[in-house]
Every structure is written in C-alpha cells, then in structure tokens.
C-alpha cells in the first residue's frame, strides 16, 4: 500500500521505492499551490516506482496529469528519475540548479565509450588495480544501459523565490553532495507552531541519520580543481544559521533539531579528516586511502560500483586536506600519492 503522510499546511509526502537499494525509498513531496500541485523530487525511474507515485497522488486527491511542476533538489536518479514520466503525463515544467542541469546535459550527450574511457583513466590515476579497471576497458557501448534523464526547462536561482503562486518557496544553494544541490525553504509559520523559521525541503543535504556521500562531479573538459567537501561544510553552516522549524528530507523521516544535526555532521567530518591524517603518515594513493577508510562494511564486501564511489569520496577528503595545508601530493609519484604534512 502506498504510504502517504500529511505534514500539514498543504504539504504531503509519498514513499516511492528505490529498487535494490538499502535506502528503501525516496520521500517525494506534494506541495499545493494556487495553480495546482507541485512535486519536490519524483523518485527512481522504475515501473513499480511509477505505479507507487501515481497511486500515491491519487490518495492525495490529485493525479500525475494535474502536476504543474517538478522542483528537483539534485540530479541523482532517485530524485530526478521519474521527472520525464511526470512531464509526459502532465506537461509539467522541471526546475533544477544550472550546475546539476549541466551534469544532466553531459550525461545525455556523452557516448558510452567516452564515459568508460574517462572513468578508466580517472580511476587509474587514483591507483585503482587492473582488476577494477578491466570491466571499464573491455565494456562495449551496446552493453551499457542508455541513460537519458529529462532535461530541465527552468533554472533554480539561489536566493530567489520559485514561481509558485500562493507559496513562498526560496532556493538555498547547498553544493557538496552534487554541485547544484539545492534545499528549498518554505517561508511560513509551521502548522504545528514549532519554533523556528518555516520548513526546509533538504533533499540529501541534511538527513536525520545518514551522512550523504561527498564525491566528485567534474566536467572532463574542465580542469578546475573543485573542493566539494569544503562546499558541503560551508553549506551545512549556512543551513544551520537558517534555523528552520522542521526539516523535510528526501530519505528516512522529518526532524526538528536542525542545529544539533548540523553540529553532528560537522563534527563527524572533522573527526574523519583527522583520522585520515593518521592514515597518511605514509604516502597513499586515493585508492589505498579508500581501502583503509572506515565504511559501513569491510572493503572486501563493498560491491564494484560502490568502490568507485568510495574512491571518489576519498579524493574529496584529500582535496579538503590539501586545501587546508594538512596534506600534499608527493612530487613525482605515479600514480599520485598523498602524505600528511
């Protein structure tokens, strides 16, 4: 049975399943406006997920055909995946921050063989072993799944109110989990009169019991060295200062003590960076660092694709340490190694 929760004040949520994923589901929010319902995120593009979404909308007293727009917190498929189906059913607009729209455009335009070549080279530079690189090097384009996510047709501009008649929904740019991740601040009195400033649709930026992945999303044609972990930590502090009465996240459950959760996450990342400095007493490649980092399971039990994600997170932490002057690349090492300073 589709699970629908009424959060009061014309905001409801649906639990849309994510197939074969321990997260279980994405919380898709239905927001009433004077022009009709608008969704915050849509869920994974899967037949069962689509059926759950449409049944849930019916339970909310509306339908996919009546959706006026989709506000996407970030480009990941468990948030943006069903946007195309919603637009086909209703003609709804789709809004996303320009930085994540750029990622979607690259995904749509890139040939699979180009992506495989890029990923193999990036992982080799990080010190990945041949057995991890081999599947990418021998992959044929015909064997790769075709990814063609919906291209958004509206930009979410940080700091501005979205065009939602009867609502004050302001975009807060919170990069880190992705370069264009946004939180959405519903500027209103909380229906339950909780102390604070409105409600915050937090996407994956701020979750009650999960630390979101911080990795690298870079344009292969752009040599800019980014600092996604630094961006994320700055964004956390900004959301903490906002002090919403309640956070409506994309996973798990709503919560109210924003300041405490922000402090916990900031402390977690500082402790993790300190722990990595201990590991970097000897020179390590990003792959070697990832092997030694603490994850939710031993390295030997982490699946192939998740190891790639873990290495990306290790690199994000290394970049933060280098920017802080607490680690540096070892001159002349190939693949590059890093050491604490």
C-alpha positions in Angstrom: 0.0 0.0 0.0 1.3 3.5 -0.9 2.3 5.3 2.2 1.1 9.0 2.3 1.9 11.4 5.1 0.1 14.7 5.6 2.6 17.2 7.1 0.0 20.0 7.3 -0.2 23.3 5.6 -0.8 21.7 2.1 2.3 19.5 2.2 2.2 15.7 1.8 4.8 13.1 1.2 4.8 9.8 -0.7 7.3 6.9 -0.1 8.5 6.0 -3.6 10.6 2.8 -3.6 14.2 2.7 -4.9 14.8 -0.8 -6.3 17.5 -2.9 -4.8 18.8 -0.1 -2.6 19.3 -0.2 1.2 17.8 3.4 1.4 14.5 1.8 0.5 12.6 4.8 -0.8 12.6 8.5 -1.7 10.2 10.8 0.1 8.5 12.7 -2.7 6.7 15.8 -1.5 3.4 17.1 -2.9 3.0 20.9 -2.4 -0.3 22.6 -3.0 -0.2 25.9 -4.8 -2.8 28.3 -6.2 -2.2 26.9 -9.7 -2.1 23.2 -8.7 0.2 20.6 -7.1 4.0 20.8 -7.5 6.4 17.9 -6.6 9.7 18.2 -4.8 11.6 15.4 -6.5 10.0 12.4 -8.2 11.7 9.1 -7.3 13.6 6.4 -9.3 12.6 5.7 -12.9 11.2 2.2 -12.4 7.7 0.7 -13.3 7.0 -0.2 -9.6 8.2 3.3 -8.5 6.0 5.0 -11.1 2.9 2.9 -10.0 3.6 3.8 -6.4 3.9 7.5 -7.3 0.6 7.5 -9.3 -1.3 5.6 -6.6 0.1 8.0 -4.0 -1.0 11.0 -6.0 -4.5 9.6 -6.3 -4.5 9.1 -2.5 -3.6 12.7 -2.2 -6.6 13.7 -4.2 -4.8 14.5 -7.4 -3.1 12.7 -10.3 0.1 12.8 -12.4 -1.9 14.7 -15.1 -2.6 17.5 -12.7 1.1 18.2 -11.6 2.1 21.7 -12.6 5.8 21.4 -12.0 8.7 19.4 -10.5 11.3 21.1 -8.3 14.4 18.8 -8.3 16.8 19.1 -5.4 19.6 17.4 -7.3 20.2 15.3 -10.4 20.6 11.8 -8.8 18.2 9.2 -10.3 16.3 8.6 -7.1 15.3 12.2 -7.1 15.1 13.2 -10.8 14.4 9.8 -12.4 10.6 10.0 -12.9 10.6 13.6 -13.9 10.3 12.6 -17.6 7.2 10.4 -16.9 5.6 13.2 -14.9 6.2 15.7 -17.7 4.8 13.3 -20.3 1.7 12.8 -18.2 1.0 16.5 -17.4 3.3 18.9 -19.4 4.8 19.9 -16.1 7.9 22.1 -16.1 11.1 20.8 -14.4 13.3 23.1 -12.4 16.9 22.3 -11.3 20.0 24.3 -10.4 22.2 25.1 -13.5 25.2 23.2 -12.2 23.2 20.0 -12.0 21.5 20.6 -15.3 25.0 20.7 -16.8 25.6 17.2 -15.4 22.3 16.0 -16.9 23.2 17.5 -20.2 26.6 15.8 -20.2 25.0 12.5 -19.3 22.5 12.8 -22.2 25.2 13.8 -24.8 28.1 11.7 -23.8 28.8 8.5 -25.8 29.1 5.4 -23.5 32.6 4.6 -24.8 33.7 8.2 -23.9 32.4 7.7 -20.4 34.2 4.4 -20.0 37.5 5.8 -21.2 37.2 8.8 -18.9 36.3 6.7 -15.8 39.1 4.2 -16.5 41.7 7.0 -16.8 40.4 8.7 -13.7 40.5 5.5 -11.6 43.9 4.6 -12.9 45.2 8.0 -11.8 43.7 7.3 -8.4 45.7 4.0 -8.2 42.9 1.5 -8.9 44.2 -2.0 -9.6 43.9 -3.6 -13.0 41.1 -6.0 -11.9 38.9 -2.9 -11.1 39.8 -1.2 -14.4 39.3 -4.2 -16.6 35.5 -4.1 -16.8 35.6 -0.5 -17.9 38.3 -1.1 -20.5 36.5 -4.0 -22.1 33.0 -2.7 -21.9 31.2 -2.4 -25.3 28.8 0.5 -25.8 26.0 -1.9 -26.7 26.2 -3.5 -23.3 25.9 -0.2 -21.3 22.5 1.0 -20.2 21.3 4.0 -22.0 20.8 6.9 -19.7 18.7 9.8 -20.9 17.3 11.7 -17.9 14.9 14.5 -18.6 16.5 17.9 -19.4 15.1 20.6 -17.0 13.5 23.6 -18.6 13.7 26.0 -15.7 16.7 27.1 -13.7 16.6 27.3 -9.9 18.3 30.5 -9.0 19.8 30.6 -5.5 18.2 33.1 -3.1 15.2 33.6 -5.3 11.6 32.6 -4.7 10.3 30.0 -7.1 7.3 30.8 -9.2 4.7 29.0 -7.1 1.5 31.1 -6.7 0.3 31.3 -3.1 3.7 29.9 -1.8 7.0 31.4 -0.7 9.5 28.7 -1.6 13.0 30.1 -1.6 16.0 28.2 -3.2 19.1 27.7 -1.0 22.2 26.5 -2.9 23.8 23.8 -0.9 26.6 22.2 -3.1 28.6 19.3 -1.9 26.5 16.1 -2.4 26.2 17.4 -6.0 27.5 20.7 -7.4 23.9 22.0 -7.9 22.2 20.6 -4.9 19.5 22.9 -3.5 17.4 23.0 -0.4 14.1 24.7 -0.5 12.9 26.9 2.3 9.2 27.1 2.7 8.8 30.5 4.4 5.7 30.1 6.5 4.6 29.6 10.1 4.9 25.9 10.9 1.4 24.3 11.0 2.2 22.8 14.5 3.6 26.1 15.7 7.1 24.6 16.2 9.7 27.3 17.0 11.9 28.3 14.0 11.7 29.7 10.6 9.4 27.8 8.3 10.2 24.3 6.8 13.1 23.1 4.8 13.0 20.5 2.0 16.5 19.3 2.4 17.0 16.7 -0.3 20.1 14.7 0.6 22.0 17.6 2.1 20.7 17.2 5.6 19.3 13.7 6.7 18.4 12.6 10.2 20.6 9.5 10.4 22.8 9.4 7.3 25.9 11.2 6.2 25.5 11.9 2.5 28.1 10.9 0.0 30.5 13.7 -0.9 32.3 12.9 -4.2 33.5 14.4 -7.4 31.2 15.5 -10.3 33.5 17.1 -12.7 33.4 18.1 -16.4 36.0 16.0 -18.2 36.7 19.1 -20.3 37.2 21.4 -17.3 40.5 21.3 -15.4 39.2 23.3 -12.4 40.1 21.6 -9.1 37.0 21.6 -7.0 36.6 21.2 -3.2 33.2 19.5 -2.8 33.7 18.7 0.9 34.6 22.3 1.7 31.5 23.4 -0.3 29.4 20.9 1.7 30.7 22.0 5.1 30.1 25.7 4.2 26.5 24.8 3.1 25.8 23.0 6.3 26.7 26.0 8.4 24.5 28.2 6.2 21.5 25.9 6.7 22.2 25.8 10.4 22.0 29.6 10.6 18.7 29.4 8.7 17.2 27.5 11.7 14.1 26.0 10.1 11.4 24.8 12.5 11.4 21.4 10.7 13.5 19.6 8.1 11.7 17.5 5.4 14.4 15.3 4.0 14.3 13.0 0.9 15.0 9.9 3.0 14.2 8.5 6.4 11.9 10.9 8.3 11.3 14.6 9.1 13.1 16.1 12.2 13.2 19.4 14.0 16.6 20.0 15.8 18.5 21.3 12.7 21.3 22.9 14.8 22.1 19.6 16.6 22.1 17.6 13.3 24.4 20.2 11.7 26.8 20.1 14.6 26.9 16.3 14.5 27.8 16.3 10.8 30.4 19.0 11.1 32.0 17.0 14.0 31.9 13.8 12.0 33.7 15.3 9.1 36.4 16.9 11.2 37.0 13.6 13.0 37.2 11.8 9.7 39.7 14.3 8.3 41.8 13.9 11.5 41.6 10.1 11.1 42.8 10.3 7.5 45.8 12.3 8.6 46.8 9.4 10.7 46.5 7.1 7.7 48.5 9.5 5.6 51.6 9.1 7.9 52.7 7.1 4.9 52.2 8.0 1.2 48.9 6.6 -0.1 47.1 6.8 -3.4 43.4 7.7 -3.2 42.5 4.0 -3.8 44.8 2.9 -1.0 43.3 5.5 1.3 39.8 4.3 0.4 40.8 0.8 1.2 41.8 1.9 4.7 38.9 4.2 5.5 36.1 3.2 7.7 32.9 2.3 5.7 29.6 0.7 6.7 31.2 -2.7 5.8 34.7 -4.2 5.3 36.3 -3.2 2.0 36.2 -6.7 0.7 32.4 -6.7 1.0 31.9 -3.5 -0.9 30.5 -4.1 -4.4 32.3 -3.0 -7.5 30.3 0.2 -8.2 30.3 1.3 -4.6 34.1 1.0 -4.5 34.3 3.6 -7.3 32.0 5.9 -5.3 34.2 5.3 -2.2 37.3 6.3 -4.1 35.6 9.5 -5.2 34.8 10.3 -1.6 38.4 9.6 -0.5 39.5 12.1 -3.2 37.1 14.7 -2.0 38.5 14.4 1.5 42.1 14.6 0.2 41.3 17.8 -1.7 40.0 19.3 1.6 43.2 18.3 3.4 45.4 19.7 0.7 43.4 23.0 0.6 43.8 23.3 4.4 47.5 22.7 4.1 47.3 19.5 6.1 48.4 17.1 3.3 50.2 17.3 0.0 50.9 15.3 -3.1 54.2 13.5 -3.2 56.2 15.0 -6.1 57.0 12.6 -8.9 54.7 9.8 -7.6 52.8 7.8 -10.3 50.0 7.2 -9.6 50.0 10.2 -7.3 50.3 9.6 -3.6 49.5 11.9 -0.7 51.1 12.3 2.7 50.2 14.4 5.8 52.2 17.5 6.5 
